[in-house]
């Protein structure tokens, strides 16, 4: 296994390329093993995918820091790739809480993670810029003490605040506060993505697989993007396959879905071969 410092250096180098790389989002150890086997170079956790696997909503009210970090630790242990985490709002409004979250994330083996400026309160969905920037600064200071790449997220477009100028101002402020990577999920089109990339001085992450128009990795690279994630969309795709299989069995009484399922042998080859030593 690579040590944490080596994983961090590999992750940092990926962001310094002239073209974008894809960082897919597993939601558990099994999906992490599958994605690792396909040649991806790094992985990112997904709070949405994890929430779905636990039968929960993807919301601040539903997910706690302890369970998110426990899930991330299982993913870290399942792969030799660098792993970063969706750390939501840092699990608290205070800058000190964001800093504590970054320190705890490093302790479970993560080499990166994101802090967003959404509050979880529909009546006041986005932190004001000064407070949001203080939160990023505190997280960045905590990240400096360990091999950790900090991503700062501007969430305007996920909360029906389609203000590109404000989004850019926020990303610029987060960069000045010490963020290593910048991310504004939900940008409406390639022109907006290109504008954001041109306006900031740090690598930009863009998420694909959500609502809106889809672009290829090549198109995103040409627009200046350096990292492409898929959020919870792989988890939703897996649930979609489960739903279609179950509906076929329930409505038609047939089992055609099995023709496209991974074989038990193929899955077994991906999974850990470790054996328990406490069986009698």
N, C-alpha and C positions, 0 to 999 in steps of 0.2 A: 504493500500500500504506500502511496505517496504521502509525505508528511504535509501538514497544513501550510507551511511556508511555501513549499514547492507548488502546491495546488493554487495558492494565491498568485504566485508569479505566472503560472500558466494562464490563469483567468485574466490577469492584467494584460498579458501579451495578446490575448484574443481581441481585446478592445482597441488595440493599437494597430490593427491591420487596416488596409485600405478598402476592405470590403466587409460586409456584414456577416456575422456568424449567427446560427440559430441555436438558441438555448431553450430546449423543450421543458415542459413542466410536468414531472411525475407527481403523483399524489400519495404514493406509498412505496415501500421497498420493492415490491414486485414490479410496478411500472418503471421504477428507476433502473432495475436490472435489465428490463427489456430495452429501454431507450439507450442505456449504456452499450448494449450489444450492437447497436446500429451505427456506431461511429460518431455520434455526437461528441462534442468536446467539453461540454459543461452542462449542468442541469440547474433548474430553478424550481423551488417548491411552489405550490399553488394553494392558497387558502381556500379558494373555491372548490378545487378538486378534493382537498382534504375534508371540507365541510360536507360535501355530497356523500363521501364515503362513510361519514358518521351520521347521515340522515339529518343534517343541520342546514340552516341557511348560512350563506356566506355573508356574515354581518359581524360588526364589532360586538353586538350584544350576545352572539352565539358562541364566539370562539375566544378562548383564553390563551394567554401567553404560554403557559406551561404545556398545554396540549399541542400548540403549534410548534414549539421547540422540540417536543418529544417526537412528533412526526418528522421534523427536519433531521433529527439525530438518526432516526431509522433509515432515512434516505441516504444520509452521509455514510452510514455504515454499510450500505448495500452497494456502493460504487467506489471506484478509484478516481472518479472525475471530480473536479471542483464543483461544489454545490453552493448556490446562493438561495436566500429565502425571501418569501413575501412576508414581511414583518408588519404589515398593515400600517396602523397609525403609530406604531411603537408601543402600543398597548397602554396609552395614557397621554393626557394632554401636556403634562409637564415636560420640559426639556430634559430634566434629570431622569425621567422614566424612559425616554427614548435612548438616552446614553446607557442606562442599565440594560435595556433590551439588546443593544449592540454587544455589550460585554458578555451577556448570557449566550447570545448567538454564537459568538466566537468559541465559547467554552464547549459547545456541542459539536464543533468541527466545521461549522460554516465558514466560508471565506468571502462572503458578501451577503448583502441584504438591502431591502428597500424600506424607506420611511415615507409615508404619504401625508399630504396636507388636508385630507378629509377628516371631518370630526365625527361622522356617524350620526349627526343630529340633522334631520331633514330641514329644520327651521333655520339652521346655521351650518350649512354643509361643509364649508371650507374655512380653515383657520385664516385669520387676517395675516397679511404678508409678514409683518414683523415677528409675530409669534411663530408662524410656520418656519421662518428663517432661523429663529433661535433654536427650534427643535432640531433642525438639520445641523446647525453648528454644534450642538451638544452631541449629536450622534457622530458627527465627523471627528470630534475630539476623542470620543471613545474608540472609534475605529483606528485612529492613529497608533494606539497602543498595542495593536495586534494585526495579523495579516488579514485585512478585511476591506473589501471594496464596497463603498457606500453608494447606493442609488437613491436619489431624491425624486419623488413623484409629485407632479402637479395634477390634481384630480378634477379640474374644472369641467372637462367634457363628460365625465361620468356622472356629474351631478347637475346636468342641464344648465351649465354656465359656459356657453360656447364663446368664450372671449379669448381669442388667440393672443392679443396684445398682453393681457394680464397673465396668461399662461407663460408666455415668453419672459415677462418680467420676473415671474416666480422662479422659473428655471435658472435665469441669470443670477438671481439672488441666492438660490441654493448652491449654484456653482461657486460663487464667491464665498459662501459659508463653509465650503470644504467638500461638497459632494463630488464623487468620482465619475458617476454616470447620471444622466438626466432622462426623465421618462414622463411623458404626458399621455396616458392611455386615452383612447377614444378620439384621437385627431381625425377630422372628417374626411380628408382626402390627401392625395399625394402632394398637392401644392402646399398644404398646411404643414405636412411633414418636412418638406424641403425647406420651408421658411424657418421652422424651428431649428433644424440642423444648422442652417446658415447663421442663425442668431446666437448660438451658444458655443462655448469653447471646450466642451467635454463630450465624450461619446454619448450618443442618444440611443435609447432602447425604444422599439415600437412593438406593440402587440398585434398579432394577426389571429384570425379565427373567431373574433367577436363580431358584433354587428357592423354593418357598413361594408364599403367596398374592400375587396381583397387585392393585395399586390404581391408580386413574386419577390423572392429574396434579391434577385438581380435589380428589379425596379427600386426596391428600398435602398439597396447599396448605392445606386446612382443618385438617389435623393440625399445621400449623406448619412444614412442610418448605419450604425455599427453593431447593433445587437437586435435580434428579433426573437421575441418570446411568443408563446401561444396561450398563456393564462390557463384558465380552466377548460379550454376548448377540447383538449385531448380527453379529459375526464368526461366531458359531455358527449363526445363521440363514442366513448366506451359505453356510457349509459344508454345512448341511442341504439347501439347494437344490441344491448340487453333487452331494451324495450321491444325492438322489432322481433327478436327471437321469441320473447314471451308472448307477444301478440299473435305470431304465427301459430304457436302451439295452442293457445287459448281459442283462437277463432277458426283455424283450419284443421287442427289436430295433426299437423305435419311437423317435420323436424329438418327441413331444408337448411335452416340456419347453420347446422353443424358442418356443412360443406366448407364454410368460410372460417370456421373456428380454428384456432391454433391447436395442434395436436398435443396430447399430454406429454409425449416425448420431447417436442420442441420446447414446451414450457419447462419441463424438468431440467433441460440442459441450461436454461437461463437462471434457474434458482440456486440458492446456496446449497452446497453439498455437505455443510456442517451437520454433524450428528450430536445429539444430546448425550451427555455422559452420566445422566442421573436416572436412566431407565433400568429397571430390574427385571 
